[in-house]
Amino acid sequence: MTEPASTSITSLYVGLGLASVIPLIDGDALFGAVLGAWLVTSTRQSLKAWQRMGSLLLSAGVGYLFTPLVLSMGPFLSSGVAAFVGAVVVIPISIKVMVWLDAAELRDIFQRMRGGR
């Protein structure tokens, strides 16, 4: 006999159309990405609650998406650790590049891409 809670959850997934998506999600990578995103979000003191939630979702999504890249660079890592590293490292680097691009002139960007300076 099945447990009533598991039957309810299964029917909820089927009802929402998520039954086919759930097996495709790597739980370890998702958990690692959320932990890394929480670390990134918790270090920012000046954010409002809605900004913290947005930052958490953005960092977790980026960490999950960058998991294959991090795994290719460090094949000895588990998918959870790779997602954690992706969430912690990619967002600060992206922010620094975005700030640099905002302050740089187009000529400086082209010189940097061509190997000058």
N, C-alpha and C positions, 0 to 999 in steps of 0.2 A: 504494500500500500504506500502510495507516495505521500510525502509530507505536504500539508496544505499551503505552507509558505512558498515552497519551491514551485508548486503548481501555479500559484498566483503570480509569481515573478516570471515564470516561463510564459504564461498567457499575456502578461504585460508586455514582454519583449516582442511576442508575436503580434500583439495588437499595435504596437508602435512601429512595427516593421524592422525592428533591430535584430531579429533572430538571425538574419544572414550576415550582419555586420559584426556581431560580437566575436565570432571565432577569428576574425581577421585582426583584431586588436591584440598587440603584444602587451600583456599585463605587466610584465617586469619593466618594459620600456616606459609604459605610461606611469607606473609608480615612481620610477627614477626621475622622469621628467617633472612630475608634480613636486617631488622633494627638492629638486634643483630650483624649480620656479619659486617654491616657498622660501628657500634660502635667499634668492635674489630679491624677492619682494619684501622679506622681513628686514633687510638691511637698509631699505629706503624709509626714512622716518617722516618725510614731509608729504607723503601721499595721503589722499583722502581714501575712504573705504572703497568707493567705486573705482578709483585709480589703482588701488591694490588688487582688486579682483581682475581688472583688465590686464595689469602687469602679470599676475599669476597665470591667467589663461594664455597670454601671449608667450611667456617664457616656457610654459609647459608644452604648448604647441610647437614652438621652435625646437625645444629639446627632443620631442618625439620625432619631429621631421629630420633632425640632424643625426639621429641614432645610426643609420646606415653609414654615414660619412665617418663618424667617430669610430665605429666598429671596423671600418676598412683601414683606419690609421692605427688602431690598436686592437688587433684581432683577439688578444688575450682577455679583453674586457667582456663582461656580460652585457646584455642589452640594457639592463637597468642602470648600470654604472655609466655606460655610454650615453644614455639619455640624460642622466644627471649632469655629466660633463657638458653635454650639448646645451642644456638649459642654463648652466652657470656661466659658460664661456661665450656663447654666441651673442647673447643680448648685449653685454657690455662692449664687445668689439663692434657690433653693429651701431651702437649709440655713438661710439668714438668716431667711426667712419662717417656717420651722418653729420655730426658736429663739424668734422673737418671739411666735408663737402659743402656745408652751409657757409663756412668761413672762407673757403678757397675760391679763387677765381678760376675761370675756365682754362686760362693759359697755364696756371699752376698744376691743374689736374692733368692736362695733356703732357706737360714736362715730366711729371711724376710717372705717368704711364709709359713714356718713351725711355725712361731710365735716367733722366736728368735730375740733378740735385739729389 
